[in-house]
Amino acid sequence: MDFATRFKEARIAAGLTQAELAAGLVTPGFVSHIELGRREPTAEVLESLCARMKVQVEEIRPFESNEMQELQKLQIWNLITVGDLGNADLLVDQSLKSAPAHSTAQNEFKCLKGILEHKNQNFDAAINLLDISIKYCKDIKIKGEAVIALLKSIAFTGDLKLALLRAEKYLELSEYETWDVANRITLLCQTSTIHSYLGNFKAASRLANSALDFAESIDDPLAKSQMHWTAASVADDIGDKQKAIQQMHLAIKYSEFAGAEIAKVKQWGSLAAIIVESNEVEPESVLKTLDKAIGLAEASADKHTLALALHAKVHFYFKHNNVKAARDNLTKCRELLSPEHDWLNQALEIQEIRCDYLENRDIEAMMMNSAKASINTPSDAQFIRSHFKFIADEAKSQGRNDIAVAAYEKVLSFDSVSINL
């Protein structure tokens, strides 16, 4: 469908005559010439006409990318892939300035900028850039990565239900668009993870198995790595630590085979978070895993993964009643995170409450402060469940059955599986 036809259909859909659309902007004859393909409006005039028809300019006149813009996209993508986010950001800003307004190229550069904002933990900025620009992105590889960045950004702001709605929409879209198989696997894995955070473990397992089916059908070590990573997360959330650790080691193996250093760093961080909760791993081995994950994250300058590893180390010190070391790592973790919209911030607030309790043993204060801290929908329901289960057990040991009952009610409010009361 050409520009003239799209323009005419948009006018008719808006219920406007040519004269009504033209009023105060151009002549009715000019609108007629546009619809006959005889005239091209300027960018400013088209913007005003589209606003009156209540459509986006890119819906009726998507520009194609030229060779220079294709080269710029490739350069930005390569910089992101190797983790050179600073230079990628400089180049994408230059490319955005030179790309025609409302062009396909501009929307693809916006997707790349949104991916960068996500990686820099600017989640609101990422959402604003990606939510619209993804629709007009024709580069399937960029689109797939942009969708994942959007879903993660929405999840990190705490709106898991919205993240799930978006994920299901793009899963449906990937069925009839020619999405790369690896991107479809990644999308299945991300949707599985969101279900798992919400406690929908059956749906999470089903999607993780679908990802496995796809991964087995292709010779793509990075896709296989992503699948095993998701399987590990689901196993961790349903409490199967042994399977989770096995799956994460497989994910790391495939990342190493693919030469995907960034994925490997993140997977070591995830392994650290899983292994610290396992009772089958010796404390010395747990600490070695934690320190390796922290070292890899520091070397890669990945602040979010480093924070995740430090967050896991706080758990380790809780288990071994070392409150001072837990506090020290909490402080380091806080310094790494953006002040807003990061699910780890909520987890850290909960951990600080735990530190306070271990120092003064005030179970009533811990329950009250924890309930307040968990008012907003958490991005990791499993962590919140575990915390309130801890409060319930502590309250029972102190004979505070009133607090134990209240804590169990919080556990059940975040749980989709049975809890042995």
N, C-alpha and C positions, 0 to 999 in steps of 0.2 A: 504494500500500500504506500503510495507516494505522499509527499507533504500536503499537496492540495486536497487530496481525498480525506486525509486525517483531519485537516483543518475544517473542512465542510462538515464532517461527521461530528466533530466536537461542538460546532455551532448548533447543529440540529439537536444534539443531545442536551445542550444547555437551554433549548427552547427559545432561541433568539432568532429573529429575522436578520437579514443582512443589514438593514437600516438600524435596528436596535443595537447590533454589535458595533456598528461603525460610529454611532452617535457621540460627537464630541472628540473623537479620536482620528478617524479618517472618513472618507466618503463611502457611501454604500457601493459605488462603482468599484472602488479600490478593493473592497472585500470580495466583490464578484470576480475581479481579476485574479485575486489570490486563489480562489476556489477553482478557477479555470486553468490555473498553472501559468498565468501570464505575468504575474508580478510577485516579487519577493519582498516582504516587509523587513524593515530594519529590526535589529535585536530589541531596541527600545519599544517600537510599535508592537512587535509580536508579544513582548512581555505584557503590555497593557491589554491587548486583545485576549490573551490567554487568561489573564486575571479576571476579565469580564466573563469568560466562558467557564471559569473555575476549573481549569486544567493546568498541569505543569507544562512548561514550554517543551521539555524533553519528551513529553508524550506524543507530540505531533511533529517535532523536527529534531530527531536525534542525529547529530553530526557523527561522521565516522572519524577514526583516528588516522593521522598521516604517519609516514615512516618515522619522522623525528619523534613524534609522541610515542610510537611503539618502542623505539629505542630507549626513550626516557623511562617508560614503564618497566622495561626489562632491567635497566640499571637500578631503579628503585627497588624492584623485587629482589635482585641479587644482593643489594646492600642489607635489606631486611633479613634475607636468608642467612647471611653471615653474621648478623647481629650488629651491624654498623648503623644503629638507629639515628645517630646524630647526622651523618651525611645523607642518609635516606630522607630525613626530615627536611634538610636544606633543599635537596633536589626536588622533592615533591611540592614544596612551596613555590619554587621557581616554575615548575611545570603547570601548577594550578593557575598562576598568573598569565601564562602564555596560551593556555587552552581556551578555545572559544566558549562563551557562556552557553550553558545548557547542552554542551556537546557530550557525546559518548565518552570522549577522552577525558573531559573535565570530571565526569561522574566516576570514571575509573581511577583518576588521580585522587578524588575524594575518598574512594574506597581504600586506597593505599594510605592516605592520611589518617583515615579512621582506624586502620589496622595499627598504625604507629601510635596513635593516641591510646588505643587499648594497651599496647605493650608498655607504654609509659604510665599506665594506671590512671589516665584521664578518662574515666569511664563515661561521664556525661557527654564530653566532647565527642567521644567515639560513637556513642549512640546517635547523637545529632547528625553526625556526618554520614553514618552508614544506613540508617533506617530508610532513607529515601534513595540515596545514590546506588544502593545494591540493585534496585529495581531496573536501573538503566545501564547496568554494567554488562557488557557482552563478553568480556574475557572470563571464561569459566573458572580458570585457576584463581584469578584475583577474587572473583565472586565467591567461590567456595571458602577462601581464607577470610574474606570480609564477613560472611555469614557467621562463621565460628567466632570471630572477634566480637560481632554484635551480640550473639547469644551469651558469650562469657561476660561481656560488659553489663548486659541487663541482669545476669545472675549475680554479678559482684555488687550491683547496687541493691540487691536484696529482693527484686521482683521476680521470683522464680516462676510464678504462674504466667507472667507475660513472656518470660524466656521460653517456657514450654509451648505457648501458643505460636510464637515465632518459629520455633524449631519444627513443630508439626507442619506449619505452612511451607517451610523450605524443604522438608522431607517430601511433601506432596509435589512441590515444584521440581525437585530433582528427578522425579519419576518420568516426567515427559520432556525435560530439558536434557541436553546432551552433557550432563555433568561428568567430570572425570570420576572414575571408580574410586580413586583414593579420596577425593573430596566427599563422595557419598558415604564412604566408610567413616570419615572424620565426623560428618554430620550425624550419622547413626550413633557414633560413640558419644558425641556431645549431648544428643537428646537422651541417650541412656543415662549419662551422668546427671542431667537435670532431674530425670525421674528418680534416680537414686537419692539425690539430695532431698527430694520431696517425700521420700519413704515409699515410693511406688516401685518396689523391688521386682515384682513380676514383670512389669513393663520394661524396667531397666535390663533385666536378664534377657527378655525377648529381643530387644534391640541390640544388645551386645552379641547375642547369638547370630543375628542377621548380619552384623558387621563381620563376625567370624566367617560366615558363609562367603561373603564377598572377598574377604582377605585370602581365603584358601583358593579362590579361583584365579588369582593374579600373582605374578612374580614381582611383588612390590614390598621390599622389606620394611619401608617406612609405614605403609598401610598396615602391615602385620603388627608392627610395633604399636601403632595407635590402638589396634583392636585388643592386643594383650593388656595394654595400659587400662583401657576401659573395663575389661574383664576383671582386672585387679581391683579397680575402684568399686565395682559392684560387689565382688566377693568380700571386700573390706567392710562395706556398708551392711552386709547381712551377717557379718561376724565370722566369716571363714578366713581367718588370718593366714593359715597355711597356704590355701589356694591363692590368696591375694599376693603373697610373697613370691610364689612360684610364677604367677602370671607377670608380675612386675620384673622379675629377672629375665623372663623371655622378652618383654618389651625392651629392656635395656640392651639385650643381645642383638635384637633386630635393628635398633637405633645405631649401635656400633657398626653393624654390617653395612647400614645405609650411609654411614658417615654423617649422621644427623646429630651433631654435637649439642645443639640447643635442646632438642627433644631428650637427649640422654641426660643432660643436666636436670631438666624438669622431672624426669622419671626417677632419678636418684633422690630428688626432694620428696616425691610421692612415696617412694620405698621407705624413706626415713619416717614419714608420717604413719605408714602402716606398721612397720616393724617395731616401733616403740610401744605399741599396744599389745604385741604378741607375748604371751607367757612362755612360748616354746623357744625363744631366742635368748641366749645368755646376755646379761647386761653388758659385758665387755664387747660382744659383737654388735649389740645395738649402738653403743657409743661410737664404735668404729664406723658404722654405717652413717650415723648422724654427722660425724666429723667429715667424712668423705663428701656427703651431700653439701655440707656447708662450704667446704673447700672448692668444690666444682662451681657452686653458685657464685662465690666470691670472684673466682677467676673469670667467669663469664659476664660479670656485672649485671646479672639478672636479679634485681632487687626482690621481685615477688617470690621467686623460688628460694632465695636466701631467707626471706621472712618465713616461708613455709617450713624450711628445715629448722630454723631457730624455734618456731612454734612447736615443732615436734620435740625439740630438745627440752623445752619447758615441760612437756608432758613426761619426758624421761625423768627429769629431776623431781617432779611431783611424785612419781611412783617410788622414788628413793628418798623422799622426805627431805630434799635439799632445797629449802625455800629460798635461801640466798642466791643459789645458782639459777633457780627458776626466775627470780626477780631480775637478775642481771641479763638473762637472755630475753626476757620480756621487754626490757628497756631497749636493747639492741634492735629487737623486732619492730617496736613502735617507731624508731627513728627511720626505718626503711620505708614505711608505708605512707601513702598519701593520707591526709587527715580525714577524708570523707570516702564513702562508698566503696569500702573494701570489706568483704566478708571476714577477713582475718582480724579487722579491728574489733568486730563484735566478739570473736573468739578470744582475743587478747583481753577484752574487758572482763569476760567470764573467768579467764585465767588469773587476772589480778584479784578478782573476788575470791578465788580459790586460795591464793597466796595469803590474803587477809585472814581467811578462816584458819589456815594452818598455823598462823602466828597467834591468833587469839581464841580459836575454837568457839566462836560465836555463831552457832548454827542458825539462829533466828535471823541474824543480820545477813548471813550468806543466802538464805532462802529469799529474803525480801529483795536484796540487791540483784540476785540472779533473775528473779521473776521480772524485775524492771528492765534488766539488760536484754531480755529475750522477747520483749513485746513485739518488735518488728519481726517479720518472717525471716528466719535465718537462712543463709546460703548453705549451711551444712546441718541439717536436722539431726544427723547421726551424732555430731559433737554435742549438741544441746541435750539430746536424750541421755547420752552418757553422763553428762554433767549432773542432770537432775537425778539420775539413778544414784550417783555418788552422794548427793545430798540426802536422798531417801535412806540409804544405807547408814550414813553417819547419824541421821536423826533417830533411826531405830536403835542404834547402839547406845544412844544417850537417853532413850526412853521418851523421846519427843515424837509420839505417834501422830500428833496433829500435823507436824511439819512433814513427817514421812508420807502421810496420805496426800498432802498438798503437792509434794514433790513427785509422787507417783502419778498424780493427775496431769502434771506437766509432761511427764514421760509419755503417757498415753496420748496426749494431744499432739505429739510429734511422731507418733509411732503408727505404722501400718501393719506391724507384725505383733504377735502375742508376747506379752511380757510376763514372766513368772513372778507373780507378786508374793 
